Amino acid sequence: MSGTENVRRRRSVIAASVAAGVLLAGGGGVYLATTASGDGTGAGAATRAADAAGPPTPLRLEGGSGGATVGGDTRGGPGIAPGEPDPGGGPNGTVYTAKGPLPQGPSSAAVHRPEGLVTSAEVTRLAEALGISGSPSLVGEVWTIRPEKDGSGARLDVARKAPGNWTYSWYDGGPAGDACLKGKACPPPGESKPAPGGTPLSEAAAKTAAAPILKALGQDDAKVTATGVVNGSVRVVNADPVVGGLPTYGWSTGLHIARDGRAVAGSGMLKEPAEGATYPVIGASKALAALNEDSKGTGPIGVGHCPTAPPGVDGNGKAEDSGTGGKPAPGHVEPTPPCQTIVDMAAPDRVPVTAAVFGLAARDVDGARLLVPSWLFTADPADGAPYTVVRAAVAPEYLAPPAKPSPEPTPTPTPPPGDGTGAARVVESVRVQGDGRELAVTFWGGVCSTYTVKADEQPDRVTVRIVEKTDPDRVCIMIAKDFTKTVTLKSPLGDRPVVDAASGEAVPRR
């Protein structure tokens, strides 16, 4: 939702969320910007049907029936962002304990879903707030305002389908082509110069600089943080919008504010999701109990047996009694002690919960990204920084079990060469290198997989796809890292947008 009129309407219902959140013993949640995708189909159709046909359709949350999410990763899929805790607590599990009474919250709440198409006027309003001149043009399914000629200046790309994922970047220009060979090294086309050194803006000044942009997005009532700094002098502003009178998690706007107060990069969603079906919800106590059930732990990783020594064998090949040195009595079988490793005997991690707030969290539901009623718990471990743990608040009877995998056809078809067997990965960014034909594609992936990048070239766009290969027999710890892989195009990229095959969204250039 955008515009002053819609913002005023939202403020009239913000009071309803105040009673839903309570601070237990201090501390605060960590809210990080994430990406989201969705085209308003799938689960959106289900919730619309539920609105008109009595009881709402059960939600099928991808990643589990209730699904705890931790830190800033709400997109699902394997892997945990570096520095974020394992929502399963690792091998030993985690027990979250409230440091005070927990709120009951409302009796029901609505999901919100992406709906509709982004208009040229909406893109223009955001561009003006960012200080970008020019009119947007529709390239495929992406609205774009891009620099001319040497590529220096601002670029804005906005997906036409709701929720209107947008990315903004600034390139300062510089020598290119043969000029690079005659002087100092210069960045490849499309890559910005390093930010100048110096002290970044204060948090308050950065929030003030970001305010007009957030107002243009209809998010001037968002929860705003500005603690991060990149490139030594660029302040990072993250804003979690209020939707339907409730705080959100995983639906953030991120802005990079330079020392002069100018936004030099950003991303977010342009259209606020529409209200869908209303579901009965549970209180924070039940949600925390379910969260602890989700966090029991995975058990020992990579341990298949105890490393105990085999029994001794005499010269005739008979087992000896290792306790006395003599031979065992005929027919006597020594009892085998239970196998216990150090990991087996370790106690679960215990983490205090210092706040519980009722809100909306981004979740994948039947292939679409929705905002689902959820409890946002602030976990405050003694040996680390506070972080947010999210548990869906929808009543269990309205949560459908995870979908069973489709049976494989017989015989199983042979995959094309190089296609691999891993799940689709979402592209984070792309950098144009060399003569404009080489793309350096950055994405998150697991440490035990191998990846290649495929590119499908069309006259109006280039679609990139991450191909993952995994060893199904290998036991691997769930840790994610960022990868950068290159792919060579048949012709220079030029002005064509790069589209991620997994999400269908435009990929920001770096």
Secondary structure, 3 states (H helix, E strand, C coil): CCCHHHHHHHHCCCHHHHCCEEECCCCCCCCCCCCCCCCCCCHHHHHHHHHHCCCCCCECECCCCCCCEECCCCCCCCCCCCCCCCCCCHHHCEEEEECCCCCCCCCEEEEEECCCECCHHHHHHHHHHHCCCCCCEEECCEEEECCCCCCCEEEEEEECECCCEEEEEEECCCCCCCHHHHCCCCCCCCCCCCCCCCCCCCHHHHHHHHHHHHHHCCCCCCEEEEEEEECCCEEEEEEECEECCEEEECCCEEEEECCCCCEEEEEEECCCCEEEEEEEECCHHHHHHHHHHHCCCCCCCCCCCCCCCCCCECCCCCECCCCCCCCCCCCCCCCCCCCCCHHHHCCCEEEEEEEEEEEEEEEEECCEEEEEEEEEEEECCCCCCCEEEEEECECHHHECCCCCCCCCCCCCCCCCCCCCCCCCCCEEEEEEECCCCEEEEEEEEECCCEEEEEEEEECCEEEEEEEEECCCCCCCCCCEEEEEEEEECCCCCCCCCEEECCCCCECCEC
